[in-house]
Amino acid sequence: MNDELDGVVSSDLIYHVTTLSDWTQAQLKGTYDRSTKGKSFEQVGFIHASTALQLEGIKVILYGNTTEKLVVLVLSQTKLQGAGIEVIFEDGGEGEFYPHIFAPIPVRLIVDTIYL
């Protein structure tokens, strides 16, 4: 493992920011399949996530001008991987590694939700 990833991947929990409407749709379907704001898993090929330290920055960058209510999906890497869903930390640019989830997420695997 890369030294720069040591502190990042040691925490089991990762996070995904989404809109309340996208989260509501996922609950109805039973699967969350949004990659990022305005993009689906099918369009991007993975679901963007962040560590706890990256969460606020992602929220501001992607949803800073959004008036819709937001929800943070709390995910366990262990649970995702146990269900056969690959999570890989990849360089998002400038050497900062972000967790990418390589499948739509069954709602039952979401550990918690934080309504903002």
C-alpha positions in Angstrom: 0.0 0.0 0.0 1.2 3.5 -0.7 2.3 5.5 2.3 0.0 8.4 1.4 -3.0 6.0 1.6 -2.2 4.6 5.1 -4.3 7.0 7.1 -7.0 7.3 4.5 -8.0 3.7 4.1 -7.6 2.7 7.7 -11.1 4.0 8.5 -13.8 1.7 7.4 -16.4 4.4 6.8 -16.7 6.4 3.6 -19.3 9.0 2.6 -21.3 10.0 -0.4 -23.2 13.3 -0.7 -26.5 13.3 -2.6 -29.8 15.2 -2.9 -32.8 14.2 -0.9 -34.7 13.5 -4.1 -32.0 11.0 -5.4 -31.9 9.3 -2.0 -35.7 9.0 -2.0 -35.7 7.5 -5.4 -33.0 5.0 -4.3 -35.1 3.9 -1.3 -38.1 3.3 -3.7 -35.9 1.3 -6.1 -33.8 -0.5 -3.4 -30.6 0.6 -5.1 -28.6 3.8 -5.1 -27.0 4.4 -8.6 -26.0 8.1 -8.7 -22.3 8.7 -9.2 -22.2 12.4 -8.4 -24.3 15.5 -8.9 -26.2 15.0 -12.2 -24.4 11.8 -13.2 -25.4 8.2 -12.9 -23.2 5.2 -12.2 -23.8 4.1 -15.8 -22.4 7.4 -17.2 -19.3 7.5 -15.0 -18.5 3.9 -14.2 -18.3 4.3 -10.5 -19.8 6.1 -7.5 -17.8 9.0 -6.1 -17.2 8.9 -2.3 -15.0 10.6 0.2 -13.3 10.2 3.5 -14.5 12.1 6.6 -11.8 14.7 6.0 -12.8 15.2 2.4 -16.6 15.4 3.0 -17.0 19.1 3.7 -14.9 20.1 0.6 -16.9 17.8 -1.6 -20.1 19.1 -0.3 -19.1 22.7 -1.0 -17.6 22.0 -4.5 -20.5 19.9 -5.8 -23.5 21.2 -3.9 -22.4 24.7 -2.7 -25.1 26.4 -4.8 -27.8 23.7 -4.4 -31.0 24.7 -2.7 -32.3 21.2 -2.4 -31.9 19.3 0.9 -28.8 17.1 1.0 -28.2 13.7 2.5 -24.8 12.1 3.4 -24.8 8.3 2.9 -22.5 6.6 5.3 -21.0 3.5 3.9 -18.8 0.7 5.3 -16.0 -0.5 3.0 -16.2 -3.9 4.7 -19.9 -4.3 4.1 -19.6 -3.1 0.4 -16.7 -5.5 -0.2 -18.5 -8.3 1.6 -21.3 -7.9 -0.9 -18.9 -8.1 -3.8 -18.7 -4.4 -4.4 -15.2 -3.1 -5.1 -14.0 0.0 -3.4 -10.7 1.5 -4.7 -8.9 4.7 -3.6 -7.9 6.5 -6.7 -6.0 9.8 -7.3 -8.6 12.5 -8.0 -5.9 14.8 -9.1 -3.1 16.6 -7.4 -2.3 13.5 -5.3 -5.5 13.4 -3.3 -7.0 9.9 -3.2 -10.8 9.4 -3.1 -12.8 6.2 -2.6 -14.6 5.0 -5.8 -17.3 2.4 -5.5 -17.6 0.2 -8.6 -21.2 -0.9 -8.5 -24.7 0.5 -7.7 -25.2 0.2 -3.9 -28.1 -1.8 -2.5 -29.9 0.4 0.0 -29.7 -2.3 2.7 -25.9 -1.8 2.7 -26.1 1.9 3.7 -24.9 2.1 7.3 -26.5 5.5 8.2 -27.8 8.7 6.7 -27.1 12.3 7.8 -29.7 14.8 6.7 -28.2 18.3 6.1 
